Amino acid sequence: MGMLGYLIQHLEIRRRVLWYIKHLDQAKLPWLPDSEFAQLDRELQAWYTSLPSSLEFTASTIYLRKESSQLGALCFFHCTYHQTMLDFYRIGTPELFKLRSAFHFPPEQHNFQRHLQYALFKVARTLAAIIAEAEQHGPRIIGDTWFPTIAYESNRVMLYYLTQVTDPMALDKRELVLSTIPYLQSNLKALKTMRATNAMADSLSHGAESMLQKLGVDANNILPLPSVILDDPYLAFPSRDTQDGVEAPSQRAADSDLHPLSIFRMARNEIPEGHAPVVSVRKSPVPAEDTLLQPPHMDQDIQGFEQNLDLFFAADLAQDWQLAEMLLDSGTVGDGPISWIGMPQAGL
């Protein structure tokens, strides 16, 4: 089965994900092992792990698809999957997304909600990395009308996680912020590139630029992204085979484990130790020493941002910024969130 066949399979799962998000009032609590969330989670994992090597987002596949003029299709293919994961995990951040009948997470499910929030953040970074790789190969590769909303939504999620979810006093908070700045900037760079061919990219790029500038991030001095290559996946949710069917992971696990999606080597090398996945869940031909997380390299340009990033570390100021800047312009468009624009809504 080729790319189109796998895409059709995924779009069927995506249709049910979007229906689920819009009908949360009819769904079981997501942390239950027999919930609709758990079922969709398993289906998404199974679909992704079933992809043949010819459809993985690797250096060799990127080269081959570019030679056959199919790189744009490959980028769209992977963006579709990761955007579906972003839509799926949004149930953990009801403050950011205007969901119908959002779930209430009781204190005993705090760890589960942290799983959702961190997985959402990682998906947003993965989307930024895919778009950054695509943009390096020319504006035609990111010419699809869906890409501007994906890039904008990716930035909103990353900024929300950094300003509202993470502990401002955490020892590794600064490293996490500084390592995420290139992702934020690369999304903005891509949005500016897309303005020539997409009218929506113009307004979204201005909105994204405004958010970064008000947080002290230089929107014009774009920091370089290393080579973007997808690598082995990690586990987002621990085994649900526990007493009462609900896993109660440790605090560290709740902030560390990832969904089995492709994580870029760049991202793996830059995740601070406190946020790093503890174990790999799939065997890989990559030597073990290549999979070890390394401390992020903070060059002089990145370090220069530190004095201007107070909003990332002052909870009260960040909350004011979030309410004033993020939510007002991020609501729903038509009959769904902004990230759904450009995708068929049949059956919802």
Sequence and secondary structure as in RCSB ss.txt:
>XXXX:A:sequence
MGMLGYLIQHLEIRRRVLWYIKHLDQAKLPWLPDSEFAQLDRELQAWYTSLPSSLEFTASTIYLRKESSQLGALC
FFHCTYHQTMLDFYRIGTPELFKLRSAFHFPPEQHNFQRHLQYALFKVARTLAAIIAEAEQHGPRIIGDTWFPTI
AYESNRVMLYYLTQVTDPMALDKRELVLSTIPYLQSNLKALKTMRATNAMADSLSHGAESMLQKLGVDANNILPL
PSVILDDPYLAFPSRDTQDGVEAPSQRAADSDLHPLSIFRMARNEIPEGHAPVVSVRKSPVPAEDTLLQPPHMDQ
DIQGFEQNLDLFFAADLAQDWQLAEMLLDSGTVGDGPISWIGMPQAGL
>XXXX:A:secstr
  HHHHHHHHHHHHHHHHHHHHTGGGS  TTSTTSHHHHHHHHHHHHHHT  GGGS  HHHHHHHHHTT HHHHH
HHHHHHHHHHHHHHGGG TTTS  TT     GGGHHHHHHHHHHHHHHHHHHHHHHHHHHHT GGGG STTHHHH
HHHHHHHHHHIIIIIS TT TTHHHHHHHHHHHHHHHHHHHHHHTTT HHHHHHHHHHHHHHHHTT  SSS    
    EEEE  SS    SGGG     HHHHTT   SSEEEHHHHHHS GGGS S   S  SS GGGGS       H
HHHTTGGG GGGT HHHHHHHIIIIISTT SEETTEEGGGTTS  TT 
